[in-house]
Amino acid sequence: MNILVINSGSSSLKVDGIDSATGKRWFVGRAERLNTPGATVKVDDSPLETVVDADHGEALRKFWSVLSHQKIDAVGHRIAHGGSRFPRPVRIDDTVVHTIADLAPLAPLHTPFHLKGISIARELLPDIPHVAVFDTSFHTTLPRRAYTYALPADLAEQHGIRRYGFHGTSHGWVAARAAEFMRTDIRDLRLITCHLGSGASVCAIENGRSVDTSMGMTPLEGLVMGTRPGDLDAGVLLHLQRNAGLDVDGIEALLNKSSGLAGLSGTGADMRDIEGKAAAGDERARLAIHAFTHRLRKYVGAYAAVMGGVEAIVFTAGIGENSALIRHRAAQRLEFLGARLDEDRNRDAKVDADHPVVEISEPGSRVRLLVVYSDEQRAIAQETSMIVGKSDVVEGALQIPIAISARHIHLNRAAVDVLFGAGHQLTPVFDLSQPGQFACAEKLTVVGPKNSIEGVRVLGPERPACQVEVSRTDEFFLGVDAPVRDSGDVKNSPGITLVGPAGSLTITEGLICARRHIHMHPDDARRFGVKDRDVVEIAIESPDRHLIFGDVLIRVNEKFRLEMHVDTDEANAAELAKGAKGVLDSTGVAAKLLRRKTSFDELA
């Protein structure tokens, strides 16, 4: 498909025409320094016009004067904030526009420009689909401990106060490119991606999923940015309100428009200008650079600790891709992680769509330092193509039985010998739903730092590695911190002690909370257009409410029988009864129909 992608930043506008299958550009429009006297509008790197104080609307109409003869199949719009309302891309209609507008106070620097772009594009191209792709979607995998603020729970729930995260399209894209460059499955990597532009954020990506990110409920939190301060003691705002006469509007303007690099440097928000002033000896500009890189380095260290290590640190976006100075300062003193910067590689690093990844770490560096071209435009084009390519029909929905997975243990041969005696054979007592798997008569005691749980059933057959799957409730009771993982993925997970009738065994890794997943036969996968390792949503109807489970992993194998597995905590929270069914939703149709309270009989 020929997709026109519109990406409105707080001071820039990118408009790309992209073949969604090949990534080839057939149009490239850039407007920079908008709403300033130096505003420029370019097509294919050639100045189209210099328009003093041009805004986003003027720039888009200038692009349209060149674009109007092109065949365009759909328009993809980058939207900063989807809140909890938009966990995935959606087709744009009037209801979607109004909902995005309702979320505007959470991203006031971005959303007004996004909405203007949508309005003008729908006016110019009224007969083709428009799709909204949200910065927040990638971060829907954040664990509860990462997205929760320490406020009264009722207050936070009532007002939707939580960390949402931003720049998700960029973080997801560059993480995938880094994994390709490293020739490693992204599910085996711990990455820290640093999106450094006018807006800036850091993301901890473990096994391909966002597990923490520096921006929060709004794009104000985290790093020092162009005009935003990032992390700030809330008491500072109370102090200014009491002593500087600032009201809510004044504080909002301070935080969004006159802080960050602009406030520190007195030069403006553009890092290129600040670096020039710093080189000429300007102390305020030098302080702005020091503060920016200090905060960035602090987050990198924190996220390495969150994930228990890191394989690569990625720099991307306008500053991350183009400023050797910022990369140099950010990488200082990271040798303790095993990250060693090669200064020559760093100075020479150049990335673009044709050469998207450059390594800037020394050969043999244990943690690799990469510069990756953030092709958000292409990522948005691909998302848009996927949404437009799937028609909104109920055949996109599939009923699926749901099984509740209680705590259990998988053992290898050596563990069976230690816990039950040499040569002991596990005793099947009943078959499980998945062919070849069975519950055993054998049970063990799981011993944690705080408490123990007796009578935890062993499942067969034996496996190559030991694994103990518990719920969040079990995790707190035992006094451990178990990561959410795919079954079988125990690398870098904590250990635990097991006690059996013949002895005890402390495993060094293997304790996890199992990620919700679906077992599926290849025939079902082909029928419904999904594949192994896809991630989908499941719409579930309980007696009193309608629920959407996101981040559900598809696992395809000829031995599998169709079934979704959730743990006991999730089942209790959702009030799922025995025999519950959901709707596998790879297109968003089920969620849409469920919100209308359409019956599952209609979906099936």
C-alpha positions as CSV (number, residue, x, y, z in Angstrom):
1,M,0.0,0.0,0.0
2,N,1.0,3.6,-0.6
3,I,0.8,5.1,2.9
4,L,1.1,8.8,3.7
5,V,2.5,9.1,7.2
6,I,2.0,12.4,9.1
7,N,4.2,12.8,12.3
8,S,3.6,16.1,14.0
9,G,6.2,16.9,16.7
10,S,6.1,19.9,19.0
11,S,8.3,21.9,16.7
12,S,8.5,19.8,13.5
13,L,6.4,18.1,10.9
14,K,7.4,14.9,9.0
15,V,5.3,13.8,6.1
16,D,6.4,10.6,4.3
17,G,4.9,8.7,1.4
18,I,6.0,5.0,2.0
19,D,5.4,1.7,0.3
20,S,4.4,-0.3,3.4
21,A,5.8,-3.6,2.0
22,T,9.2,-2.4,0.9
23,G,9.7,0.7,2.9
24,K,10.6,2.7,-0.2
25,R,9.9,6.4,0.1
26,W,8.1,8.1,-2.8
27,F,7.7,11.4,-0.9
28,V,9.7,13.0,1.9
29,G,8.6,16.3,3.4
30,R,10.2,18.0,6.4
31,A,9.3,21.2,8.2
32,E,11.5,22.3,11.1
33,R,11.6,25.0,13.7
34,L,7.9,25.6,13.2
35,N,6.3,28.6,14.9
36,T,9.7,30.5,14.8
37,P,11.1,33.0,12.4
38,G,13.5,30.3,11.1
39,A,10.8,27.9,10.0
40,T,11.6,25.9,6.9
41,V,9.6,23.6,4.7
42,K,11.5,21.1,2.5
43,V,10.7,18.3,0.1
44,D,13.4,15.7,-0.6
45,D,16.0,17.9,1.1
46,S,15.3,20.8,-1.3
47,P,13.8,23.9,0.2
48,L,10.2,24.3,-0.9
49,E,9.8,27.5,0.9
50,T,10.9,29.4,4.0
51,V,7.8,30.6,5.8
52,V,8.4,32.9,8.7
53,D,6.6,31.6,11.8
54,A,4.9,28.8,9.8
55,D,2.7,26.5,11.8
56,H,1.9,22.8,11.3
57,G,-1.2,23.6,9.2
58,E,0.6,25.9,6.8
59,A,3.4,23.3,6.4
60,L,1.0,20.5,5.6
61,R,-0.8,22.5,3.0
62,K,2.5,23.3,1.4
63,F,3.3,19.6,1.2
64,W,-0.1,18.9,-0.3
65,S,0.6,21.3,-3.2
66,V,3.3,18.7,-4.3
67,L,1.4,15.6,-3.2
68,S,-2.0,16.1,-4.7
69,H,-1.3,14.1,-7.9
70,Q,-0.1,11.0,-6.0
71,K,-2.1,7.8,-5.4
72,I,-2.5,7.4,-1.7
73,D,-4.2,4.3,-0.1
74,A,-4.3,5.4,3.5
75,V,-3.0,8.0,5.9
76,G,-1.2,7.0,9.2
77,H,-1.1,9.6,12.0
78,R,1.4,9.5,14.9
79,I,-0.5,10.3,18.1
80,A,1.4,10.9,21.3
81,H,-1.2,9.8,23.9
82,G,-3.7,7.0,23.7
83,G,-4.2,6.6,27.5
84,S,-6.0,3.5,28.4
85,R,-8.5,4.1,25.7
86,F,-6.3,3.2,22.8
87,P,-3.9,0.2,23.5
88,R,-3.5,-0.3,19.8
89,P,-3.8,1.5,16.4
90,V,-7.4,2.4,15.3
91,R,-9.2,3.7,12.3
92,I,-10.0,7.3,12.8
93,D,-13.6,8.5,12.9
94,D,-15.3,11.4,14.6
95,T,-15.5,9.4,17.9
96,V,-11.8,8.7,17.9
97,V,-11.0,12.3,17.2
98,H,-13.2,13.4,20.1
99,T,-11.5,10.9,22.4
100,I,-8.0,12.0,21.4
101,A,-9.1,15.6,22.1
102,D,-10.3,14.5,25.6
103,L,-6.8,13.3,26.2
104,A,-5.1,16.5,25.0
105,P,-4.4,17.8,28.6
106,L,-2.1,14.9,29.1
107,A,0.1,15.8,26.1
108,P,-0.6,19.5,25.5
109,L,2.6,20.1,23.4
110,H,1.7,17.4,20.9
111,T,-2.0,16.6,20.7
112,P,-3.2,20.0,19.3
113,F,-0.8,19.6,16.4
114,H,-1.9,15.9,15.9
115,L,-5.5,17.0,15.8
116,K,-4.8,19.8,13.3
117,G,-2.9,17.3,11.1
118,I,-5.8,14.9,11.3
119,S,-8.4,17.6,10.5
120,I,-6.5,19.0,7.5
121,A,-5.6,15.5,6.1
122,R,-9.2,14.3,6.4
123,E,-10.3,17.4,4.6
124,L,-7.8,16.9,1.8
125,L,-8.2,13.1,1.6
126,P,-11.8,12.4,2.7
127,D,-12.4,9.2,0.9
128,I,-9.5,7.0,2.1
129,P,-8.9,5.4,5.6
130,H,-7.0,7.3,8.3
131,V,-5.4,5.4,11.1
132,A,-4.1,6.7,14.5
133,V,-0.9,5.0,15.8
134,F,-0.2,5.8,19.4
135,D,3.1,6.4,21.1
136,T,1.8,4.8,24.3
137,S,0.8,1.4,22.8
138,F,4.3,-0.2,23.0
139,H,4.3,0.4,26.8
140,T,1.1,-1.6,27.5
141,T,3.4,-4.4,28.7
142,L,4.7,-2.4,31.6
143,P,4.3,-4.4,34.8
144,R,2.1,-3.0,37.5
145,R,5.0,-2.1,39.7
146,A,6.5,0.0,37.0
147,Y,3.4,1.9,35.9
148,T,1.9,2.6,39.4
149,Y,2.5,5.9,41.2
150,A,2.6,5.8,45.0
151,L,-0.7,7.7,45.5
152,P,-3.9,6.6,47.2
153,A,-5.2,3.7,45.0
154,D,-8.8,4.9,44.8
155,L,-7.7,8.4,43.7
156,A,-5.3,7.1,41.1
157,E,-8.0,4.7,39.7
158,Q,-10.7,7.4,39.6
159,H,-8.5,9.8,37.6
160,G,-6.6,7.3,35.5
161,I,-3.3,8.3,37.1
162,R,-0.5,5.9,36.1
163,R,2.6,5.8,33.9
164,Y,1.7,5.4,30.2
165,G,5.1,6.0,28.5
166,F,5.7,7.6,25.1
167,H,7.9,7.4,22.0
168,G,6.8,3.7,21.9
169,T,6.8,3.5,18.1
170,S,10.4,4.6,18.1
171,H,11.5,2.4,21.0
172,G,9.9,-0.6,19.5
173,W,11.4,0.0,16.0
174,V,15.0,0.6,17.1
175,A,14.9,-2.3,19.5
176,A,14.0,-4.6,16.6
177,R,16.7,-3.1,14.3
178,A,19.3,-3.5,17.1
179,A,18.3,-7.2,17.5
180,E,18.7,-7.8,13.8
181,F,22.1,-6.1,13.8
182,M,23.2,-8.2,16.7
183,R,21.8,-11.4,15.0
184,T,20.0,-12.3,18.2
185,D,16.4,-13.0,18.8
186,I,15.0,-9.9,20.6
187,R,13.4,-12.3,23.1
188,D,16.9,-13.1,24.3
189,L,18.0,-9.5,24.8
190,R,17.9,-6.8,27.4
191,L,18.1,-3.4,25.7
192,I,18.1,0.2,26.9
193,T,16.9,2.5,24.1
194,C,17.5,6.2,24.4
195,H,15.2,8.4,22.2
196,L,16.8,11.8,22.3
197,G,15.1,14.6,20.5
198,S,13.1,17.7,21.4
199,G,11.2,15.2,23.5
200,A,13.4,12.5,25.1
201,S,12.8,9.2,26.9
202,V,14.6,6.0,27.9
203,C,13.0,2.6,27.7
204,A,14.1,-0.7,29.3
205,I,13.2,-3.5,26.9
206,E,13.4,-7.1,28.2
207,N,12.7,-10.0,25.9
208,G,11.1,-7.6,23.4
209,R,8.7,-6.0,25.8
210,S,8.8,-2.6,27.5
211,V,9.2,-3.1,31.2
212,D,10.0,0.4,32.3
213,T,10.2,3.9,30.7
214,S,11.2,7.3,31.8
215,M,8.1,9.3,30.7
216,G,5.0,8.9,32.8
217,M,1.3,9.9,32.7
218,T,2.3,12.8,30.5
219,P,5.5,13.5,28.5
220,L,6.8,15.7,31.3
221,E,8.6,13.1,33.4
222,G,12.0,11.7,33.0
223,L,14.9,13.2,31.0
224,V,15.8,16.8,30.5
225,M,14.1,17.8,27.2
226,G,14.0,20.7,24.8
227,T,11.5,22.8,26.8
228,R,10.4,20.3,29.6
229,P,12.3,19.8,32.8
230,G,11.8,16.0,33.2
231,D,12.0,14.7,36.8
232,L,11.2,17.5,39.3
233,D,10.4,17.5,43.0
234,A,6.7,18.2,43.2
235,G,7.4,20.5,46.1
236,V,9.1,22.9,43.7
237,L,5.7,23.5,42.0
238,L,4.0,24.1,45.4
239,H,6.8,26.5,46.3
240,L,6.4,28.4,43.1
241,Q,2.6,28.5,43.4
242,R,2.9,30.0,46.9
243,N,5.9,32.3,46.4
244,A,6.1,33.2,42.7
245,G,2.4,33.8,42.1
246,L,2.1,31.1,39.5
247,D,-1.4,29.6,38.9
248,V,-2.1,26.3,37.2
249,D,-1.9,27.8,33.7
250,G,1.4,29.5,34.6
251,I,2.9,26.2,36.0
252,E,1.7,24.3,32.9
253,A,3.4,26.9,30.6
254,L,6.6,26.8,32.7
255,L,6.8,23.0,32.5
256,N,5.9,22.6,28.8
257,K,7.4,25.7,27.1
258,S,10.2,27.4,29.0
259,S,12.1,24.8,31.0
260,G,14.5,22.0,30.0
261,L,17.4,22.9,27.7
262,A,15.7,26.2,26.8
263,G,15.5,27.3,30.4
264,L,18.9,26.1,31.4
265,S,20.8,27.4,28.4
266,G,19.0,30.7,27.7
267,T,19.8,29.9,24.1
268,G,16.7,27.9,23.1
269,A,15.7,24.3,22.9
270,D,17.8,23.2,19.9
271,M,20.8,21.1,20.9
272,R,22.7,22.2,17.8
273,D,22.6,25.8,18.9
274,I,23.4,24.8,22.5
275,E,26.5,22.8,21.5
276,G,27.7,25.8,19.4
277,K,27.3,28.2,22.4
278,A,29.0,25.7,24.7
279,A,32.0,25.4,22.3
280,A,32.3,29.2,22.4
281,G,32.6,29.1,26.2
282,D,29.0,29.9,27.2
283,E,28.6,28.5,30.8
284,R,24.8,28.2,30.7
285,A,25.0,26.1,27.5
286,R,27.6,23.9,29.1
287,L,25.5,23.4,32.2
288,A,22.5,22.4,30.0
289,I,24.6,19.7,28.3
290,H,26.0,18.4,31.6
291,A,22.5,18.2,33.1
292,F,21.1,16.5,30.0
293,T,23.7,13.8,29.9
294,H,23.9,13.3,33.7
295,R,20.1,12.6,33.8
296,L,20.4,10.2,30.8
297,R,23.4,8.3,32.3
298,K,21.5,8.0,35.6
299,Y,18.5,6.3,33.8
300,V,20.7,4.0,31.9
301,G,22.2,2.7,35.1
302,A,18.8,2.4,36.8
303,Y,17.4,0.4,33.9
304,A,20.4,-1.9,33.8
305,A,19.6,-2.6,37.5
306,V,15.9,-3.1,36.8
307,M,16.6,-5.8,34.2
308,G,19.6,-7.3,36.0
309,G,22.0,-6.4,33.1
310,V,21.9,-5.2,29.6
311,E,23.3,-6.4,26.2
312,A,23.1,-3.2,24.3
313,I,22.4,0.6,24.8
314,V,20.9,2.3,21.8
315,F,20.9,6.0,20.9
316,T,18.3,7.3,18.5
317,A,16.2,10.3,17.3
318,G,17.5,13.7,16.3
319,I,20.1,14.2,19.1
320,G,20.9,10.6,19.6
321,E,21.6,10.0,16.0
322,N,23.5,13.2,15.2
323,S,25.3,14.4,18.3
324,A,28.6,12.6,18.9
325,L,29.2,14.9,21.9
326,I,26.0,13.9,23.7
327,R,26.7,10.2,23.0
328,H,30.3,10.7,24.3
329,R,29.1,12.3,27.5
330,A,26.3,9.9,28.1
331,A,28.6,6.9,27.7
332,Q,31.2,8.3,30.2
333,R,31.6,6.1,33.3
334,L,29.5,3.2,31.9
335,E,32.6,0.9,31.9
336,F,31.3,-0.7,35.1
337,L,28.5,-2.2,32.9
338,G,30.9,-3.4,30.4
339,A,30.1,-0.6,27.9
340,R,33.2,0.9,26.3
341,L,32.9,3.7,23.7
342,D,35.1,3.8,20.7
343,E,35.7,7.5,20.2
344,D,36.6,7.2,16.5
345,R,33.6,5.2,15.7
346,N,31.4,7.6,17.6
347,R,32.7,10.7,15.8
348,D,32.2,9.0,12.4
349,A,28.8,7.5,13.1
350,K,26.1,8.3,10.5
351,V,22.8,6.6,10.1
352,D,19.9,6.8,7.7
353,A,17.2,4.7,6.2
354,D,19.6,2.8,4.0
355,H,22.3,2.4,6.7
356,P,20.1,2.2,9.9
357,V,22.6,0.8,12.5
358,V,26.2,1.7,13.4
359,E,28.1,0.3,16.3
360,I,30.1,2.8,18.4
361,S,31.5,0.5,21.1
362,E,35.0,-0.9,21.2
363,P,35.5,-4.3,19.7
364,G,34.9,-6.9,22.4
365,S,32.8,-4.5,24.6
366,R,30.6,-6.7,26.7
367,V,27.7,-4.2,26.4
368,R,27.3,-2.9,22.8
369,L,26.7,0.8,22.1
370,L,24.6,1.3,18.9
371,V,23.3,4.3,17.0
372,V,20.0,3.3,15.3
373,Y,18.0,5.3,12.8
374,S,14.5,5.8,14.2
375,D,12.3,5.2,11.2
376,E,9.1,5.9,13.1
377,Q,7.5,6.8,9.7
378,R,8.0,3.3,8.3
379,A,6.8,1.7,11.5
380,I,3.6,3.8,11.4
381,A,3.1,2.9,7.7
382,Q,3.3,-0.8,8.6
383,E,0.9,-0.5,11.5
384,T,-1.5,1.5,9.2
385,S,-1.3,-1.1,6.5
386,M,-2.1,-3.9,8.9
387,I,-5.2,-2.1,10.2
388,V,-6.5,-1.1,6.8
389,G,-5.7,-4.5,5.3
390,K,-8.1,-6.2,7.8
391,S,-11.8,-5.5,7.2
392,D,-14.0,-4.8,10.2
393,V,-16.0,-8.1,10.1
394,V,-16.8,-10.5,12.8
395,E,-14.9,-13.3,11.1
396,G,-11.9,-11.7,12.7
397,A,-13.0,-13.0,16.0
398,L,-12.5,-16.5,17.4
399,Q,-13.9,-18.1,20.5
400,I,-11.4,-19.7,22.7
401,P,-11.7,-21.8,25.9
402,I,-9.8,-20.4,29.0
403,A,-7.9,-22.5,31.5
404,I,-6.8,-21.3,34.9
405,S,-3.2,-22.3,35.7
406,A,-2.5,-22.9,39.3
407,R,1.0,-22.8,40.8
408,H,3.1,-25.8,39.7
409,I,6.6,-27.2,39.2
410,H,8.5,-28.7,36.2
411,L,11.6,-30.8,37.1
412,N,14.6,-32.2,35.2
413,R,16.0,-35.7,35.7
414,A,18.7,-34.6,38.2
415,A,16.1,-32.7,40.3
416,V,13.8,-35.7,40.5
417,D,16.7,-37.9,41.8
418,V,17.6,-35.4,44.5
419,L,14.0,-34.7,45.7
420,F,12.4,-38.1,45.4
421,G,15.4,-40.5,45.3
422,A,17.7,-41.9,42.6
423,G,15.8,-43.5,39.7
424,H,12.4,-42.3,40.9
425,Q,9.8,-42.0,38.1
426,L,7.1,-39.4,38.2
427,T,3.6,-40.8,38.7
428,P,0.8,-39.5,36.4
429,V,-2.6,-39.1,38.1
430,F,-4.5,-37.3,35.4
431,D,-3.9,-35.9,32.0
432,L,-3.8,-32.1,31.3
433,S,-5.6,-30.4,28.5
434,Q,-2.4,-30.2,26.4
435,P,-1.6,-33.6,24.8
436,G,1.3,-35.5,26.4
437,Q,1.3,-33.4,29.6
438,F,0.0,-34.7,33.0
439,A,-0.3,-33.9,36.6
440,C,1.8,-36.0,38.9
441,A,1.1,-37.5,42.3
442,E,4.3,-36.0,43.5
443,K,4.2,-32.7,45.4
444,L,6.9,-30.4,46.9
445,T,7.3,-27.6,49.3
446,V,8.5,-24.3,47.8
447,V,10.6,-22.3,50.3
448,G,11.1,-18.6,49.9
449,P,13.0,-16.0,52.0
450,K,9.8,-15.1,53.8
451,N,7.4,-18.1,53.8
452,S,6.9,-21.5,52.4
453,I,4.1,-23.1,50.3
454,E,3.5,-26.8,50.8
455,G,1.8,-29.3,48.4
456,V,2.8,-27.7,45.1
457,R,2.1,-30.2,42.4
458,V,4.7,-31.4,40.0
459,L,3.7,-31.6,36.3
460,G,5.1,-34.1,33.8
461,P,6.9,-35.1,31.7
462,E,10.4,-34.2,32.9
463,R,12.0,-31.1,31.2
464,P,15.5,-30.0,30.4
465,A,15.5,-27.3,33.1
466,C,13.6,-26.8,36.3
467,Q,10.8,-24.2,36.4
468,V,8.5,-23.1,39.2
469,E,5.5,-21.1,38.1
470,V,3.7,-19.0,40.8
471,S,1.1,-16.2,40.9
472,R,1.7,-12.7,42.1
473,T,0.0,-13.5,45.4
474,D,2.4,-16.4,45.8
475,E,5.3,-14.2,44.9
476,F,4.5,-11.7,47.7
477,F,3.8,-14.6,50.2
478,L,7.2,-16.2,49.4
479,G,9.0,-12.9,49.5
480,V,10.5,-13.1,46.0
481,D,10.4,-11.0,42.9
482,A,9.5,-13.3,40.0
483,P,9.6,-11.8,36.5
484,V,6.7,-12.3,34.0
485,R,8.1,-14.7,31.4
486,D,7.1,-17.1,28.7
487,S,7.1,-20.7,30.0
488,G,10.5,-22.1,29.5
489,D,12.3,-18.7,29.6
490,V,14.1,-18.9,32.9
491,K,17.4,-17.2,32.0
492,N,18.3,-14.5,34.6
493,S,15.2,-15.4,36.7
494,P,15.6,-15.8,40.5
495,G,16.1,-19.2,42.1
496,I,14.2,-20.9,44.9
497,T,14.5,-23.8,47.3
498,L,12.4,-27.0,46.8
499,V,11.9,-29.6,49.5
500,G,10.9,-33.2,48.8
501,P,10.7,-36.5,50.7
502,A,14.2,-37.5,49.8
503,G,16.0,-34.2,50.1
504,S,16.1,-30.5,49.2
505,L,17.4,-28.6,46.2
506,T,18.1,-24.9,45.6
507,I,17.8,-24.0,42.0
508,T,19.8,-21.0,40.8
509,E,17.2,-19.8,38.3
510,G,13.7,-20.9,37.3
511,L,11.1,-19.0,39.3
512,I,8.7,-17.1,37.1
513,C,5.2,-15.7,36.8
514,A,3.9,-17.2,33.5
515,R,2.9,-14.7,30.8
516,R,-0.7,-15.2,29.7
517,H,-0.6,-17.2,26.5
518,I,-2.6,-19.3,24.0
519,H,-1.8,-22.8,22.9
520,M,-2.9,-23.2,19.2
521,H,-2.7,-25.9,16.6
522,P,-1.2,-24.7,13.2
523,D,-4.7,-25.3,11.5
524,D,-6.2,-22.7,13.9
525,A,-3.3,-20.3,13.3
526,R,-3.7,-20.5,9.5
527,R,-7.5,-20.1,9.7
528,F,-7.3,-16.9,11.8
529,G,-4.2,-15.3,10.2
530,V,-1.9,-15.4,13.2
531,K,1.5,-17.1,13.7
532,D,3.7,-18.4,16.5
533,R,4.9,-15.6,18.8
534,D,2.3,-13.1,17.7
535,V,0.7,-11.0,20.4
536,V,-3.1,-10.5,20.4
537,E,-5.9,-9.3,22.6
538,I,-8.6,-11.5,24.2
539,A,-12.0,-10.1,24.9
540,I,-13.8,-11.8,27.8
541,E,-17.3,-11.5,28.9
542,S,-17.9,-12.2,32.6
543,P,-21.3,-12.0,34.3
544,D,-21.1,-8.3,35.3
545,R,-18.5,-6.8,33.0
546,H,-16.6,-6.9,29.8
547,L,-12.8,-7.2,29.8
548,I,-9.9,-7.0,27.4
549,F,-6.8,-9.0,28.2
550,G,-3.8,-7.5,26.2
551,D,-0.3,-8.8,25.6
552,V,-1.5,-12.4,25.1
553,L,1.2,-14.6,23.4
554,I,0.3,-17.0,20.6
555,R,2.2,-20.3,20.8
556,V,1.7,-22.6,17.9
557,N,2.6,-26.3,17.8
558,E,1.2,-29.4,16.1
559,K,0.8,-31.0,19.6
560,F,-1.2,-28.1,21.0
561,R,-4.9,-28.0,21.6
562,L,-6.7,-24.6,21.5
563,E,-6.7,-23.0,24.9
564,M,-5.8,-19.8,26.7
565,H,-3.9,-20.0,30.0
566,V,-4.2,-17.3,32.8
567,D,-3.0,-17.6,36.3
568,T,-5.2,-17.8,39.4
569,D,-4.7,-14.1,40.3
570,E,-5.9,-12.9,36.9
571,A,-8.8,-15.4,36.9
572,N,-9.9,-14.2,40.3
573,A,-9.6,-10.6,39.4
574,A,-11.7,-11.2,36.3
575,E,-14.2,-13.4,38.2
576,L,-13.8,-16.1,35.6
577,A,-15.9,-19.2,36.1
578,K,-15.1,-22.7,35.0
579,G,-15.8,-23.1,31.3
580,A,-15.2,-19.4,30.5
581,K,-14.5,-18.4,26.9
582,G,-13.0,-15.4,25.3
583,V,-12.6,-14.0,21.8
584,L,-9.2,-14.1,20.1
585,D,-9.0,-10.7,18.5
586,S,-6.2,-10.0,16.0
587,T,-8.0,-7.1,14.4
588,G,-9.6,-5.1,17.2
589,V,-13.1,-6.2,16.0
590,A,-13.9,-8.2,19.1
591,A,-13.1,-5.4,21.4
592,K,-15.2,-3.0,19.4
593,L,-18.2,-5.3,19.4
594,L,-17.7,-6.2,23.0
595,R,-17.9,-2.5,23.9
596,R,-21.3,-2.4,22.2
597,K,-22.2,-5.4,24.4
598,T,-22.6,-7.6,21.3
599,S,-23.2,-11.2,22.4
600,F,-20.5,-13.8,21.9
601,D,-22.9,-15.9,19.8
602,E,-22.9,-13.1,17.3
603,L,-19.1,-13.0,17.3
604,A,-18.8,-16.7,16.8
